[in-house]
């Protein structure tokens, strides 16, 4: 009702839609005659769809509109029909479970009332999309002499779409949209009967898309944010195979695939970009893909019949399900009236399901005036499912701003193999049976791949490859009969191969801060199983041969660079997995994946005892001393050190400044190779592929040389991943193999070490050179200590002694240098990054609003600059 000068009443919430009905059960299959397969059970009916949600009620005069109701839950799929009995013949297959009903769609939020007289009231909020129904359970297998395959689990119902946000009334902003509903979970496979195979899990349902944000009223400025896509439903689990009864074990059922994530919704139409940013309006983010279901375990093999009869083989584990693809971030329309707001992020791919374990081989038959039977072979581990790809929206949030970036799902782990069965006992005077061979480990699942799409601002990252499953152990040799030797132990099974990682995505937009996605890390190869032991009694059998270790997975390739191909920063390469260890006297280790982890070291010298310098060769030109600067990105160099420069792809300018001096120079960007020399007169240690180099010429080259006179510097090598300029990127990601992953700035040891971080431990903070939310503690002589959490801190090796805002001192000082003897300590969540005391030779200037560390942290100890996350970086302080 109307408030007497108070806040007005809100409209009522819309009702939730009703749940859908359960689908009917499938009919039973007809019975089969002798040696004729019986009929297949009927499929279960589809569950009813969820009811539509009620619309939110309108607010009273000057009141806010009510929230819309949620969509109804989808109905449960019907159970599959039972198969007909076989009259001595093969049993029928159970019917497939019915598909779960789709979730009801969320209703639209109620419109805001006319607030011309009272501006600022927001429009109604969109309703949440309904969740998808759960998939039906697979039909039960027929019973009889030999059980048929269980029916497949029903697929999860699709999630309902999110409701649209309500439009704002006059002078009101649009309402935010509802999020898409999550996809339903796939049904699990039905249990095996007898020695039958396990049922396959159903696929997860696809998620609903986010709704569209409401448009503002005639006198307002901002539309509502788009809704986020829902998460894909998880795939159902495969069930285990039946244990063999005088038969081989049944195979495990396969896991269902995860559902895809929903797409992000569009925002409402804001009057301008500034208005959208001021009101924190977002494009909707894509939902995450659903996880693949795990495969079922293989059933154990039955025991062999008396006599020299082998044990029955075990069933293989079921394969893991594929992870669902992440949803795409909402795209900006460019047709008539483009929307405004902050970009969302692509959804992550779902992880692949793990492979099922192999069953244990059956024991060999007991000898009857004969040797014992050989043990049955262990079941192979199931192959793991691949990780899902990230969302493919090309206008994704940039990593350089610390926002989320879609990543491919990790591949699942391969199933462990079953052990071989034990050999049977020999009768009097006869040897025991040979132990069964262990099964093969399942291969790991591939990491989700992002390389199929291109991205304007930041490439998505590839997922990690899954590890291989362990090989099965060899069975024990059978016990010998009286006076006879034991059986030979079984051979070990080979471990599964680690999977390849997903590749990073490519960036296409020109400019600074544009980076390809990172490649994932290859999966590790698994160890081979243990060899079987010789049987007891008599002389004892000899052990079996060792299995071979599996090969490690290959590292993922980094994403391609941005505009101009090599001008932008490529993503960093993943590391290959290690090979598994072999076992037994003849076992050999598997090979490592590629690229293998490696480092390269070059000499780091100090000019004037404070400027860190390395030597480079551009396009095979003469050695060039360049300043190593974590506070910038890209290589700026005098043109006389760049023979045969390539065609220009961009132009720009940069300003260098220090106490009492500054210079602004213009440059031309072109693609060149950059070789790093072991020293001033040394050889090239490593060289990049063609990458962006900013070349100075004419008066700009002269002015640059005059500014750096006395240092010997002819260029500045910027290695800060999120510095944002002057170059389009750092040159490090263009180095080969894993050398591109980062660099250890080891100034105390006069070394620059390219590649993975070579030192253990350390304290890690996200970002380089810009890091957020660090605690700066300052103790000025004669004053109490101040402690301030700064929103931004600049870690800058090229800025000599650095600077600090006067507000951090607590003494009122705003200019000059801090007093000698001042203690500066920097912490991250209570962990010390570095601390030092100012001296006359190490002053700290009081100026500005952002603290600049200067070269001090690098003088105190090694600091590692990682290129990961792509476009953002990580700084590790080693103690």
N, C-alpha and C positions, 0 to 999 in steps of 0.2 A: 504494500500500500504506500501512499504518499507519506513521506517523512516531513514533519514540521520543521524544516530547516536542516534535518539530519540526513543521513545517507539513505538513498532510496532502496527499496526491496529488489532483490534479484529474482529473475524468472525461475520457475521450477525446472529441475533436471528431467529430461526426457526418459521414459521408461526403457528398460533393457528388453531387447527382443527375446522371444521364447526360443528354447532349444529345439533343434530339429529332432524328428523321430528316428528310432533305430531301424536300419534296413532289415528286410526279411532274410531268413536263412535260406541258403540255396538248397535245391532238392537233392536227394541222394541219387548216386549213380546206379545203373542197373547191374545186377549180378552177372558175372561172366560164366561161361561153361568151361569144361575141362580144357586146359591149355589155351584158353582164349582170354585176353585181358578184359577186365570188367570196365564198366563205364566210369567216366569222370564225374565227380560230384558237381552240382550246380554252383555257380558263383553267388556269393551273398549279395543282397541288395544294397544299393547306395543309401547311406544315411540321409535323412532329410536336412535341407538347408536351414541355417539359423534364421530366426525371425528378424524382421527389420526393426531397427531401433526407433524409439519415439523422438520426435524433434523437440529440442529444448524450448521451454516456454519463454515468451517475450517478457522482458522486465517491465515493471510499471514505469510511469513517467519519470524520465531521467534515471532509470535503473538499468543495471547491466542485464544482458540477455542470459538465459539459463544455458548450462552446458547440455549438449545433446547426449542422448542415451547411447549406450554401447550396443553394437550388433550382437545378436544371439549366437550361442555356441552351436557349431554344426553337429548334426547327429552322428552317432556311432555307426560305422558300417556293419552290415549283417555278417554273421558267421557263414563261411563257406559250407556247402553240403558235404556230407560224408560220401566217400566213394563206395561203389558197390563191391560186394565180396566176390573174389574169384573162386570159381569151382575147381580148385587145384591149379588154376592158372595164375598169372601175374595179377597182383591186386591193382585196383584203380588208383588214380591220383585224387587227392582231396581237392575240393573246390576252392577257388580263390576267395579270400575274404572281401567283403564289399568295401568300396571306397567311402571314406568318411565324408560327411556332408560339408559343404563350404560354410564358413562363418558368415553371419549376416553383416552387411555393410553398416558402418557407423553413419548415423544421420548427420545432416548439416546443422551446425550451431545456429541458434536463433540470432536474428539480426539485432544489432543494438538499436536502442530507441533513439528518437530524435532529440539530440542534446544541444540544440542551437543555443539555448539559454544557459547551458552549463557544459561548456566544452571540456574535453579531456577524458570522457568516458569511453572505455574500449568496447569493441564489438564482441559478439559471442564467441566462445571457444568451440572448435570442432570436436565432434565425438570420437572416441577411441575406436578403431576398427575391431571387430570381433575376432577372436582366435579361431583358427581352423579346427575342425573336428579330428579326433584321434582315429587313425585307421583301424579297420576291422582286423580281427585275428584270423590267421590262415585256417583253412579247413583241416580237419583231422584226417590223417591217412587211413585207408581201409585196413581192416585186420585180416589175417589169414596166414597161409603158409609163408608168403613173402610180402612184406608190407610195401605199399606204394609210397611215392614221394608225398610229403606233406604239402598242403596248399600254401601259396604265397600270401603273406600278410597284406591286408588291404592298405592302400595309399592314404596318407593323411590328407584331410581336406584343406583347401586353400584358405589362407587368412582373409578376412574381410578387409576391404579398402577403408582407410581412415576417412572420417567425415571432413568436409570442407569447413574452414573457419567462417564464422558469420561476418557479414559486411558491417562496417562501423556505421553508426548513425551520423547525422550531421555533426561536424566538428569532432568526430571520434575516429581513432585509428582502427584498422581492421583487426579482427580476432585471429589468433594463431590457429592453424589447422590441427586436426587430430592425427596421431601416428597410425600407420598401417598396422593391421593385426598380424600376429605371428602365425606362421604356417603350422598346421597340425603335425604331430609326431606320427611317423609311419608305424603301422602295426608290426608286432614281432611275429616271426615265423612260428608256425605251429610245431609242437613237439613231435619228434619222430616216434614211430611205433615199431617195436622190434628192432631190426637192424636197418630200417629205412633211413633215408636222408632227412636232415633237418630242414625245416621250412625257411624260405628266404624272407628277410624283413621287407616291409613295404617302404616305399619312398616317402620322405617327408614332404609336407605340403608347401607350396610356394607362399610367401608372405604377401600381404597386401601393401599397396603403395600408400605413401603419406598423402594427406589431403592438401588442397590448395588454400593458402592463406586468404583471409577476407580482404576486400578492398576498403580503403578508408572512405569516410563520408565526405561530403562536398567541401567542408571547411577544414579537414584534417590533412595530414601529410604522409603517414606511414601505413603501408599494408601489413597484414599479419605474416608471420613466418610460415614457411611450408612445413608440413609434417614430415617426420622421419619415416622411412620405410620400416616395416616390421622385419623380424628375424625369421629366416627360413626354418621350417620344422626339421627336427633330427630324423635321420633314417632309422627304421626299425632294426632290431637286432636279429641276426640269423641265429637259429637254434642249433644245438649240438646234434650230430648224427647219432643214430642208435648204436649200441654195442653189439658186435657180431655174436650170434649164437650159432656156432658151427658155420659161420659165414664171415665175410669181410665186414669191417665196421662201416657204418654209413657216413657219408660226407656231411660236414657241417654246412648249414645254409649260409648264403651270402647276405651281408648286411645291406640294408637299403641305402639309397643315395639321399643326401641331405637336400632339403628344398632351397630354392634360391631366395635371397633377401629381397625385400620390396624396394622399389625405387623411391627416392625422396620426392616430396611434393614441392610445387612452385609457391613462392611467396606471393602475397597480394601486391597490387601495383602501387608502389610508393611514388610520391611526387618527384623525388630526386634521390641520388645516391647518398648525399649527406643526410637527408631525412631518414633514410633506411638505417644508416650506420648509427645515427643518434638514438634510434629506437631499438637497436640491437636486433634487426630483422635478419633472418637466416634463410637461405635456400635449404630445403630438406636434405638430410644425409641419407645415404642408402643403408639398408639394414644388412646385418651379417648373414652369410649363408649358413645353412644348417649343417651340423656334423654328420658325417657318414656313419652308418651303423657298423658295429663290429661283426665280423664273421663268426659263425658258430664253430665249436670245436669238433674235430673229427671223432667218430666213435672208435673204440678199441677193437682190434681184430679178435676173432674167436680162436680157441685152442684147437690145434690140429688133432685129427683122429689118431687113435693108437697106431703105432708103427712108425715108419720113417716119413710120416706125413708132415709137411710144414705147417706152422701156424698161419692163420689167415692175416692178410694185410690189414692194417688199420686204415680208417677213412681219413681223407685229407681235410684240413681246416677250410672253412669257407672264406671267400674273399671279403675284404672290408669295403664298405660303400664309399662312393665318391662324395667329397664335401661339396656343398652347394655354393654357387657363385654369389658373391656379395652383390647387393643392390647398388645401382648407379646413383650418384649424387644428382640432385636436380640441376637441369641445364638452363642457362639464361636464354630466353627467347630474344631473337633479334629482328623479328618481323615488324610489328606495328608499334607496340609500346613495351619495350624491354623492361623486365623487372629489375629491382635493385636490392642489394643486401649482401651479406657475407656468404661466401661459398661454403657449402657443406662438404663432407668427405665421402668418398666411396666406401661401401661396406667391405668388411674383411671376408675373404673366402672361408668357408667352413673347413675344419680339419677332416682329413680322410679317416675312415674307420680302420681299426687294427684288424689284421688278418687273424683268423681263428687258428688255434693250436692243432697240430696233427695228433691223431690218436696213437696209442701204444700198440705195437705189433703183437699178435697173438703168440703164445708159447707153442713151441713145436711139440708134436705128439711124442708120447712116451714110447720108447722102442719096444717092439714085440718080436723077440728073436731078431733084432735089427738095431741099427743105430737110431739114436733119437732124431726126431724131426727138426729141421731148421726153424729158427724163430721167424715169425712174420715181419715184414718190413714196416717200419714206423711210418705213420702218415706224414705227408708234407705239410708244412705250415702254410696257411692261406696268404695270398698276396694282399698287401695293404692297399687301401683306397688312396687315390690322389687327393691332395688338398684342392679346395675350390679356388677358382680365379677371383681376384678382387673385382669390385664393381668397375664398370667401364665408362663412367661419366668423365668426359675430358676436361670439364671445368671443375677441378677438385681443389681442395684447400692446399695451399703451398706449405711444404715442410719447413721452409725457412722462417715461418711465423710461429712454429711450434704447434701447429694444428694437426689433428689426426690425418694420416694418410692410409688409404686402403692397402692391405697386405694380403697376399695369397695365403691360403690355409696350409698348414704343415701336413706333409704326407703322413699317413699312418705307419705304425710299426708292423713289419712283417710278422706273421705268426711263427711261433717256435715249433720246430718239428718234433714229432713223436719219436720215442726211443724204439729201437728194434726189439722184437720179442726175444725172450730167452730160448736157447736151444733146448730140445727135449732130452730127458735122461735116456742114456743108452741102456739096453738090456745087458745081461751078464756077458762080459767079453766084448761088448760093442761100445764104441766111443759115443760120447754125448753129441747132440746136434749142434750145428753152428749157430751162433747168435745172429739174429736178424740185423740188417743194416738200419741205421738211423735214417729218418726222413730228411728231406731237404728243407732248410729254413725258408720261410716266405720272404719275398723281396719287399723292401720298404716302398711306400707310396711316394709318388713324385710331389714336389712342392707346387702349390698353386702358381700359375704362370701369369705374369702381367704384361708380357711382351706383345700381345695381340692388339693393343690399343695405344693410342698416343694421347698425351695430356698437355694442356696449355701451360699449366704452372708447375706441376710436380708429378713426375711419374710414380705410379704405384709400385710397391715393393713385391718381389717374388717370395714365395713361401719356402720353408726349409724342406729338404727331402727327408723322408722317413728312414729309420734304421732297418736293416735286414733282421729277420728272425734267426735265432740260434739253430744250428743244425742239431738233429737228433742224435742221441747217444747210441752207440752200438749195443746190441743185446749181449747178454752174458752167455758164454758157451755152456752147453748142457753138461751135466755131471755124467762122467763115464760109468759104465757098468763095472762089475767086479773084475779087476785085473786090466781094465782098459783106461785109456786117457780121456780126459775131459774134452769137450768140444772147443773149437776156435771161437774166440769172441767176435762179435759182429763189427763191421766197419762203421766209422762215424759218418754221419751225414754232413754235407756241406752247409755252411752258414749262408743265409740269404744276402743278396747284394743290397747295399745302401742305395737309395734312390737319388736321382738328380734333383737339384734344387730348381725352383722356378726362376725365370729371368725377370729382371726389373723392367718396368715400362719406360717408354721413350717420352721425352718432353719435346714440344714443338714450338712454343712461343718464344720469341726473341726477348732479350733483355737480361738484366741481372737477376740472380736468385732463381734461375730456372734449372732444374736438375732432373736427370733421369732417376728412376727408382733403383733400389738396391736389389742385387741378386741374392737369393737365399743361400744357405749353407747345405752342402751335400750331406746325405745321410751316411752313417757309419756302417761298414760291412760287419756282419755278425760273426762270432766265433763258430768254428766247426764244433760238432758234438764230440763228446769223449768217446774214445775207442772202447769196445767191449772187452771184458776180461775173460781170460780162459776159464774153462769149466773145471770143477773140482774133481778129485779122485785121480788115481793113477799119476801119470806124469803131468797132468794139467795142460790145457791147450794154450796155444800161442795167442797173443793179443792181436786184434785186427789192425789194419792200416789206418793211419791218421787221415782225417778229412782235411781238405784245403780250406783256408780262410777265404771269405768272400772279398770281392773288390769294394773299396769305398766308393761312394757316389761322387759324381763330378760336381764341382761348385757351380752355382748359377752365374750366368753372365750379367754384368751390370747393364742397366738401361742405356739406350742411346742418348746422345746429348740433345740440346735444344736447337733453336733456329740456326741455320747454317751448318747443321750436322754436327761437326766436331766443336763448334764454338761453345755450346752449352756444356755443362758438366755431365759426363756419363755417370751412371751409378757405379758403386763399388762392387767388385767381384766377390762372390761367396767362396768359402774355403772348401776344398774337397774333403770328403769323409775318409777316415783311416780304414785300412783293410783289416779284416778280422784275423785272429790268430789261428793257425793250424794246431792240431793236437796229434799226439802219438809220435813215434820215431820218424815217420816220413811226412808228417804234416808240414805244410808250408803256408806262410802268411799270405793273405791276399794283397793286391796292390792298392796303393792309396788313390783316392780320387784326384782329379785335376780341376782347377789349378791347386797345387800343393802350397802349403803355408811357407812363406819365405820373406826374408828381409834383405835390404841393401843399405850400406852405410857410406856416407860421404863426410868429409872434414868440414867442421864448422869453426870459423875463426872470428875474432873480435877486432874490429877497427876502432881505434881510439879507446880501446878497452870497454866499449859499450854498444857497438853496432854489430849484431850477428850477421855473418856473411858466408855464403856458399858460392861455388863457381858453377855456371851453366854454360852450355853451348847450344845456341839456337840455330836450327837448320844446318848443323855441322860447322858453325862459325867459330871464331876464336873464343878462348875462355873469357867469361864475363862475370865479375864479382857483383852479386846482387844481395840486397838486404833481405833477410828472412823476416817477414812481417805477418804476425797472426792477426793484425788489425785490419787487413784488407784482403781482397781476393783478386787473383789474376796476376800475370807477369807484365809489368811495364818496363820497357828497356829502350836504350838509345839505339837508333836505327843503324849505326855503323857496326853493331854486333849482330845484325840480322841479314845475312846474305840471301839473295834471291827470295825476297818475301812474297807470299802468295797474294792473290787479289783481295782487296778490302771487302769486308763483310759488315763493318760497323765503324762508327767514329764516336769519340767521347772526350771528356776532360776529367782531370783529377787535380786536387789541391793538396799539397804537402805543407805542413806548418810545424814550427817549433818555436822555442823561446826567441822572440824578436825577429823572426823571419818566416816568410811563406812564399810559395810559388804555385801558380796554376799553369798546367800544360795540357795541350791537346794531343790526342793520339789517334792512330788508325788501327783497327783490329783486323787481324788476318790469321789464318791457320798455319802454324809452324810446329815442328818437332822441338822438344826441349830435352836436352841431355844433361844429366847431372854428373859432374866430374868428381873424382876422388879427392882432388885438391887443386891448388892453383895451377900446377903443371902436371896434373894427373890425367888418367884416362877416363873415358865415359863409363860410368858404372851401370846406369840404366837410362832409358830414353822413352819419352812419351810417344803415343800416336799423335798425329796432327791435332793441335788444340789451340784455343784462343790465346793470342799474344798481342799486347797493346804496344805498338811501335811508335817511337818519337822521331821526329825529323826536323831539320831546319832550326829555327830559333827556339822551338820547344825543346829540342834535344840540348841546345846550348844552355837554356835557362835551367833545365833539370841538372845539368852537370855543374853549373855555378852554385846551385842550392846545396848540392851534396859534396862540394869541394872539400878536400882534406880527408874524406872518408874512403875514397877509392871506389865508391858505389857507382855503378853505371845502370842499375835497374833495381826495381823493388819486386820481390817475389811474395805476393799475398797468398797465405795458406789458410785463411779463416773461412770455413764453409758458409757461415751465415753473416759474413761481413757486408754483403750486398753491393760490393764494387771495389775498385772501378771496373774490373773485368767482369765478364759474364759468369765466371766460375773460377775455382782454383784449377791448377794444372794437374794436381795429384791424381784425380780419378782417371786420367788418360795414361797412367803408368800401367805396365803389363802385370798380369796375374794378380796375386794378392798384395803386391807392393802398393797398390792403389788404395789400400784400406785406411791409411793414415800415416803419421810421422811422429817419431819420438824426438822432441826438441831437448837434447841432452847437452846443454851449454856447459855444465861443469866438466864434462868429459870431452868437449870439443867435437861432438858428433851430432849428425842428423841421420836418424835411422828410419828408412821408409818401410812400410809393411804393417802387419799385425802388431799389436802392442807386445813388445818383447819382455817387459818386466812384470812380475807378479804384483797383485794387490793394487793399492792406490785408491784415491777418493775420486769418484766420477761425478761430473755435473753436466747437464745437458746444455749444449750450445757452445759455439766458438766463432768469433770472440765474444759475442754478447751472451751473458748468462743472467738469469733472473733470480730474484729473491734470495740473495746471500746476506749473511749477517756480518757487518763490518764493525769491529770493535776498535776504538781509538782511545789511547791514554796519552794525553799531552802532559808533559812535566808540570807538576803543581796543580793538576786538575783531576777530577774523578773520571773514571772510564765511562765512555758512552758506547751504547750498542744499538745499531740501527739496521733493520732489514731493508736493503736497497732494492727497488724494483728492477734495476738494470745495472750491470757491471761489465766493463770492457777489458778483456784480457789481451793486452797489446804488447807483443815483444819488440815492436819497432818504435815505441814512444819513450825511449830512454828511461826516465825516472817516474813518469806518470803524473797524475793529478788527482785531487780529491775535492769535492764540494765543501765549502765552509760549514754547511749545516751538519756535517758529520763530526766536526771537531768539538762542538759544544762550548766554544770559547768566545764566539762572536767574530772571529777572524774571517775575512772574506777575500783577501788578496795576499800576495807574497808567497812564501814557502812555510810549511809547518815547522815548528821549533825543532831543533836538533834534540834527539832523545825521545821523540814521540814513537810509541809502539803501535803498529798497525797489524791487526790480525783479521783474517777473513775465514768465515766458517760456513759450512752448508749443513743444516740440521744438526748442529753440534759437533760436526767433524771438521777439524782444522785443515784448511787448504794450504795456507802459508802464513807466516808471521815474520816481521822484521822491525828493526829500530832505525829511524832516519838518522843520517849523519850529514856532515858538511859535503861529503862527496856523493851522497845519495839523497838529494833533497826531494821533496814532494810539493808540487805547485798547488796552491789553493785557488781553484777556479772551476767554473762550469757547474752543471747539475748532475753529471754522470761520472762516477769514479772510473779512472783509467789506471790499471795496475802498472803500466810501463813494463820494462824488462825485468823488474825485480824478481817475480816468481821463477823466471827462467834461469836467473843467476843463482837462486837458492837451490834448485834441484831439477831433475828431469820432469818434463811436462809432455804428455802425449796428446796430440790433436787427431781425433778420429773423424773420418768423413761420414760416419754413420751417427744418427739417421741422415739420409740423403738430403742435402740442402739445409741442414741444421747443425750437425756435428756434435761432438762430445769432447770435453776437456777432462783429462785424468791427471791429477797431481800425485806424483810418486814420492813416497816418503823414504 
